[in-house]
């Protein structure tokens, strides 16, 4: 499935591709794209979290299909599945945004804190 969203009526700001089958893992994506710049880990609606790997220099975002535990932590592995790929217009996040965490490799990340270990 391909979808587009508009910033205004004349500019497409992103194109998203939903991944169904065959699945793509984060490890496969990193093998082809390199390491992401950061992980976007932020509360969404109804107690769900958005977990995305950002390639800000490439204009690519990978939506990860992973779950956050009770302690607002997530363990990111090379086997995590990619649910969507977004091709985006470059942008800068607001400085007061607490959701992006520096990518420090696979392991456990905690919301608002960052990488906390294997």
Rosetta silent file (secondary structure, phi, psi, omega in degrees, C-alpha in Angstrom):
SEQUENCE: XXXXXXXXXXXXXXXXXXXXXXXXXXXXXXXXXXXXXXXXXXXXXXXXXXXXXXXXXXXXXXXXXXXXXXXXXXXXXXXXXXXXXXXXXXXXXXXXXXXXXXXXXXXXXXXXXXXXXX
SCORE:     score description
SCORE:     0.000 S_00000001
   1 L     0.000  136.612  176.918    0.000    0.000    0.000 S_00000001
   2 E  -118.145  133.530  175.689    1.294    3.483   -0.847 S_00000001
   3 E  -136.081  155.174 -179.726   -0.073    6.605    0.811 S_00000001
   4 E  -129.037  151.124  172.426    0.809   10.274    0.647 S_00000001
   5 E  -130.968  153.321 -174.907    0.165   13.191    2.969 S_00000001
   6 E  -113.871  135.907  169.729    0.294   16.890    2.168 S_00000001
   7 E   -76.161  -45.438  169.562    1.849   19.803    4.032 S_00000001
   8 E  -135.419 -174.308 -174.588   -0.123   22.043    1.681 S_00000001
   9 L   -77.246   -5.290 -176.920   -2.075   21.261   -1.430 S_00000001
  10 L  -114.283   -2.372 -173.552    0.968   21.562   -3.709 S_00000001
  11 E  -135.674  124.611  173.923    3.659   19.608   -1.850 S_00000001
  12 E   -86.103  123.043 -178.102    3.852   15.940   -0.855 S_00000001
  13 E   -95.449  -16.146  177.132    5.840   15.735    2.409 S_00000001
  14 E  -161.717  152.835  172.740    6.027   11.937    2.680 S_00000001
  15 E  -125.708  131.548 -179.994    5.272    8.708    0.914 S_00000001
  16 E  -117.731  140.526  176.206    4.728    5.575    2.998 S_00000001
  17 E  -117.506  120.687  176.028    5.033    1.955    1.952 S_00000001
  18 E   -82.800  133.377 -179.857    3.412   -0.700    4.147 S_00000001
  19 L   -97.824  124.140  178.991    5.449   -3.904    4.350 S_00000001
  20 L  -111.413  -76.411 -178.223    3.403   -7.099    4.356 S_00000001
  21 L  -150.610  133.557    3.508    5.229  -10.116    3.013 S_00000001
  22 L   -76.356  150.128 -178.008    8.029  -10.908    2.717 S_00000001
  23 L   -71.061  151.540  173.489    8.966   -9.129    5.913 S_00000001
  24 E  -113.377  133.071  177.567   11.955   -6.808    6.215 S_00000001
  25 E   -97.346  161.496  175.904   13.946   -6.815    9.457 S_00000001
  26 H   -60.632  -38.797  178.761   15.804   -3.904   10.988 S_00000001
  27 H   -59.527  -42.390  178.008   19.027   -5.885   10.515 S_00000001
  28 H   -65.600  -41.298  178.592   18.403   -6.167    6.780 S_00000001
  29 H   -62.247  -44.313  179.738   17.609   -2.463    6.551 S_00000001
  30 H   -65.378  -35.558  177.600   20.811   -1.541    8.410 S_00000001
  31 H   -59.927  -35.927 -177.805   22.784   -3.850    6.140 S_00000001
  32 H   -94.235  -34.139 -175.055   21.580   -1.840    3.120 S_00000001
  33 H  -101.740  -16.647 -172.543   21.107    1.672    4.541 S_00000001
  34 L    90.684 -174.145 -178.408   23.712    1.795    7.305 S_00000001
  35 L   -73.556  139.737  175.019   23.103    2.806   10.912 S_00000001
  36 L   -69.104  159.288  177.452   20.137    5.108   11.632 S_00000001
  37 L   -74.599  -40.506  177.942   20.828    8.575   13.035 S_00000001
  38 E  -158.825  166.788  174.839   18.393    8.131   15.907 S_00000001
  39 E  -104.265  130.448  175.978   15.448    6.167   17.261 S_00000001
  40 E   -98.775  116.298 -171.077   12.160    8.009   17.655 S_00000001
  41 E  -133.204   98.783 -169.795   10.500    6.535   20.721 S_00000001
  42 E  -143.554  144.161  176.400    7.416    8.438   21.799 S_00000001
  43 E   -61.434  135.753  176.024    4.007    7.794   23.386 S_00000001
  44 L  -108.033 -142.438 -179.606    1.233    7.651   20.811 S_00000001
  45 L   -92.171  151.570  175.605   -2.491    7.166   21.258 S_00000001
  46 L    52.036   47.284  175.187   -4.148    4.684   23.622 S_00000001
  47 L    65.979   14.757  174.329   -0.958    3.732   25.502 S_00000001
  48 L   -92.723  156.077  177.671    0.852    2.725   22.315 S_00000001
  49 E  -115.871  145.779  170.780    4.317    3.976   21.445 S_00000001
  50 E   -90.854  128.877  179.146    5.712    5.034   18.104 S_00000001
  51 E  -128.205  113.152 -175.598    9.068    3.387   17.487 S_00000001
  52 E  -137.524  143.617  174.042   10.890    4.513   14.390 S_00000001
  53 E   -99.204  122.212 -176.460   14.445    4.433   13.076 S_00000001
  54 E  -101.394  131.276  170.173   15.321    7.760   11.417 S_00000001
  55 E  -113.309   75.843 -172.716   17.792    8.207    8.583 S_00000001
  56 L   -62.772  -30.318  179.641   17.578   11.989    8.553 S_00000001
  57 L   -76.277  -16.244 -179.211   20.446   12.333    6.078 S_00000001
  58 L  -108.600   -9.567 -177.093   18.674    9.976    3.616 S_00000001
  59 L    70.092   35.922 -178.434   15.073   11.128    4.128 S_00000001
  60 E  -127.896  137.411  174.287   13.986    7.652    5.270 S_00000001
  61 E  -128.099  133.217  176.387   12.061    6.563    8.375 S_00000001
  62 E  -109.410  122.028  175.820   11.440    2.920    9.315 S_00000001
  63 E   -85.911  119.957 -177.497    8.443    2.166   11.540 S_00000001
  64 E   -92.243  141.238  176.391    9.364   -0.755   13.801 S_00000001
  65 E   -96.970   91.250 -176.393    6.857   -3.356   14.963 S_00000001
  66 L  -147.634  160.184 -178.068    7.951   -3.760   18.555 S_00000001
  67 L  -116.183  145.776  178.978    6.342   -3.380   21.975 S_00000001
  68 L   -94.326  137.597  179.925    7.279   -1.207   24.909 S_00000001
  69 L   -83.838  179.935 -176.960    7.257   -2.786   28.366 S_00000001
  70 L   -57.762  -29.308 -176.850    5.668   -1.443   31.546 S_00000001
  71 L   -90.361   15.111 -178.903    8.852    0.505   32.430 S_00000001
  72 L    58.243   43.879  176.808    8.751    2.428   29.104 S_00000001
  73 E  -121.249  155.759  176.136   11.672    0.430   27.779 S_00000001
  74 E  -141.603  138.460  175.045   12.164   -1.372   24.503 S_00000001
  75 E  -100.127  117.359 -178.463   14.716   -3.946   23.436 S_00000001
  76 E  -101.226  125.582 -179.219   15.733   -3.335   19.826 S_00000001
  77 L  -125.762  168.508  178.091   17.224   -6.280   17.940 S_00000001
  78 L   -68.311  -17.623 -179.698   18.241   -6.987   14.357 S_00000001
  79 L   -88.093   -3.507  178.143   15.178   -9.261   14.094 S_00000001
  80 L   -60.429  136.722 -178.435   12.647   -6.463   14.731 S_00000001
  81 E   -85.011  146.535  175.426   10.247   -6.195   11.800 S_00000001
  82 E   -95.616  122.587 -179.080    9.742   -3.033    9.760 S_00000001
  83 E   -89.877  -35.133  178.943    6.040   -2.265    9.324 S_00000001
  84 E  -144.893  152.635  171.182    6.320    0.813    7.099 S_00000001
  85 E  -119.449  127.164  177.306    8.976    2.729    5.234 S_00000001
  86 E  -109.012  133.514  170.590    8.509    6.494    4.916 S_00000001
  87 E  -106.020  118.033 -167.995   10.280    8.608    2.325 S_00000001
  88 E  -124.855  159.683  170.404   10.156   12.136    3.718 S_00000001
  89 L   -75.432  134.774  179.092   11.078   15.718    3.012 S_00000001
  90 L   -55.374  144.338  179.614   14.036   16.655    5.266 S_00000001
  91 L  -151.985  166.959  177.385   13.009   18.453    8.435 S_00000001
  92 L  -117.174  130.804  177.203   14.417   19.480   11.793 S_00000001
  93 L   -74.781  149.179  176.109   12.825   18.303   15.038 S_00000001
  94 L   -61.347  141.936 -177.070   12.012   20.861   17.703 S_00000001
  95 L   -63.369  -26.370 -178.806   14.784   21.139   20.294 S_00000001
  96 L   -90.017    7.456  178.509   12.359   20.474   23.164 S_00000001
  97 L   -74.792  118.434 -176.850   11.161   17.181   21.604 S_00000001
  98 L   -88.599   -2.497 -172.608   12.030   14.411   24.118 S_00000001
  99 L   -79.904  -39.077 -178.567   11.219   11.536   21.772 S_00000001
 100 E   -72.262  133.703  177.083   14.337   11.163   19.557 S_00000001
 101 E  -121.094  135.267  178.724   17.092    9.106   21.152 S_00000001
 102 E   -55.585  136.007  175.722   20.578    8.812   19.688 S_00000001
 103 L   -73.064  122.566  178.457   21.120    5.465   17.965 S_00000001
 104 L  -124.900   21.891  178.680   23.745    3.557   19.943 S_00000001
 105 L    98.256 -178.048  179.465   23.205    0.134   18.402 S_00000001
 106 L   -67.590  152.552  179.540   21.025   -2.784   19.334 S_00000001
 107 E   142.766 -162.124 -176.323   19.989   -3.126   22.960 S_00000001
 108 E   -98.424  132.523  177.008   17.538   -1.647   25.432 S_00000001
 109 E  -118.106  146.028  176.970   16.361    1.958   25.212 S_00000001
 110 E  -119.329  134.392  179.693   14.300    3.835   27.797 S_00000001
 111 L   -54.185  133.247  179.803   11.930    6.661   26.888 S_00000001
 112 L    70.105   -2.460 -179.512   13.477   10.102   27.641 S_00000001
 113 L  -115.219  -46.545 -179.342   16.754    8.481   28.731 S_00000001
 114 E   113.393 -158.381 -177.660   18.264    6.637   25.762 S_00000001
 115 E   -66.071  129.367 -178.985   20.333    3.490   25.416 S_00000001
 116 E  -121.080    5.412  174.990   20.678    1.692   28.770 S_00000001
 117 E   131.088 -178.925 -179.654   22.520   -1.472   27.727 S_00000001
 118 L   -73.288    0.000    0.000   22.238   -4.895   26.193 S_00000001
